[in-house]
Amino acid sequence: MKRRVVVTGLGAVTPLGCQVAEVWTRVCNGESGVAPLRCFDTTKYRVRFGGEVSGWSVAGYIEPRDEKKLDRFTQFAIVAAIDAVKDSGIDFSKYDPFRSGVMIGSGIGGLWEIETQTERLLTKGPDKVSVFTIPKLIANSASGQVSIQWGLRGPNECIVTACASAANSIGQAFRTIQYGDADVMVTGGSEAAVTRMGLAGFAAMRALSERNDDPPRASRPFDRERDGFVLSEGAGILILEELEHAKARGANIYGEILGYGMSADGSHITAPDKDGIGAAHAMRLAVRDAGIDPTEVGYINAHGTSTPLGDAAETSAIKSVFGEHAYKLSVSSTKSQLGHLLGASGGVELIFSILAIRDGLIPPTINYTTPDPTCDLDYTPNQARQRQIHVAMSNSFGFGGHNGSLVVGRLRNGIPE
């Protein structure tokens, strides 16, 4: 029999702040974290804005002597993980280290380090490349460093599936606990691709919004005037725990992970299947895994990147899975506030899905002004809405056709409602 898995801790680093409570409030208030970039000179760039974690500091989390050994994306992951562990109240020293693990995904990994050391190589020669180069740039650095933080010796993986990395990591961590390979997992995603090459590469694909004259309004999921996504950075980390393990230590339980589904589009390296067939399959699998009827889902935190093809495909997928119930769902894309955190997005957005259930509050899709006939669901336009929901879904779809869907539910007396 599969074991039940609950969420007991949350941590986030985002363009709207680095404390979950603050970020959640600002997202629900409809604030935007998108602004002109200050981390490097964007004068010659087609796109000059994004979702930057401004004023970033590891003070109080990471020793100064260790900071230089860690790429920005790993720093994000460690800080979010420390906050999530603190929020959970767990003391890992009291438990078998082989029963606790880490699964933190990243779509790209240490892009800052790659750029920095490539420049040193070309200008100063190979002997000037840092000894920390490889340990800093590898995508599994975040997962490895977080395990080192507490000496966790259980399952440890880094899943790299582009923008589905965090969702797939959480899903795998969920199943790891379900099937008895661990009791506690630190999981989610981290990304720091707001770099010179990151911005130039995505802009060259014409994947990004080019609203340089109005950055806060650039990310406009499901709106007819959408013109691409906004490149952002950050991390979203959750503590997953076997139910009885959490109850035995008196943990605060945010909710239960009920189901997980994954699939591939199998059609194009960047463009989604136009009918959302792969995305729909992942959603169906997640609902089936949760053992619920589709009508029990009250809210979907959509992938909703603000791209013309992606938003239409996801809308088609939702209608395919939920039928007439699709028009009764509350749907929103919090990428309208934060931009697209790439491999970290699924972690942050699952946190929002859990908090939407807890607070009975659906975060809005901001910048929604012009309805698109191909996107005809209730996207919670511009203002948060009070609604009591018991089950929510979070979608993440990535380049390469990777699809991941997670279903979470409220817990009452140890039994999901």
LINCORWO-V977826 format. One line per field, one symbol per residue. phi: phi as a letter, one per 40 degrees, with the letter a starting at -180 (. if undefined). burial: I if it has 16 or more other C-alpha atoms within 10 Angstrom, else O. A space follows every 50 residues. Layout:
phi=???
burial=???
//
This chain:
phi=.cccbbbbabaabacbhbbdcccccccccgcbccadcbcacbdcccbbai bcccgcabdgbbcdccdccbcdccddccccccccccccgcbcccbcccbb bbbbcacbgccdcdccccccdccbhcccccccdcdcccccdcccccccdb gcbcdaabcbbfccdccccccccdcccdcgcabbbcaiaaaabcbdcccc cccccgcccbcccaddbccbdgccccbhcbcbaiabbbbbacdcccccbg ccbcibccaabaabcgbacbccdccgccccccccccccccgbcdcccbab cccfcgcdccccccdccccccbfccdcbccbabccccbgbcfccdccccc dccccccdcgbcccccgcbbdbdcbbcccfcgbcbcacbbbbbbbabbdg gcbabbbbacbbfgbcc
burial=OOOIIIIIIIIIIIIIIIIIOOIIOIIIIIIIIIIIIOOOOIOOOIIIII IIIOOOOOOOOIOOOOIOIIIIIIIIIIIIIIIIIOIIOIOOOOOOIOII IIIIIIIIIIIIIIIOIOOOOOOOOOOOIOOOIOIIIIIIIIIIIIIOOO OIOIIIIIIIIIIIIIIIIIIIIIIIIIOOIIIIIIIIIIIIIIIIOIII OOIOOOIIIIIIOOIIIIIIIIIIIIIIIIIIIIIIIIIIIIIOOIOOOO IOIIIIIIIIIIIIIOOOOOIIIIIIIIIIIIIIIIIIOIOOOIOIIIII IIIIIIIIIIIIIIIIIIIIIIOOOIOOIIIIIIIIIIIIIIIIIIIIII IIIIIIIIOOIIIIIIIIOOOOOOIOIOIIIIOIIOOOIIIIIIIIIIII IIIIIIIIIIIOOOOOO
//
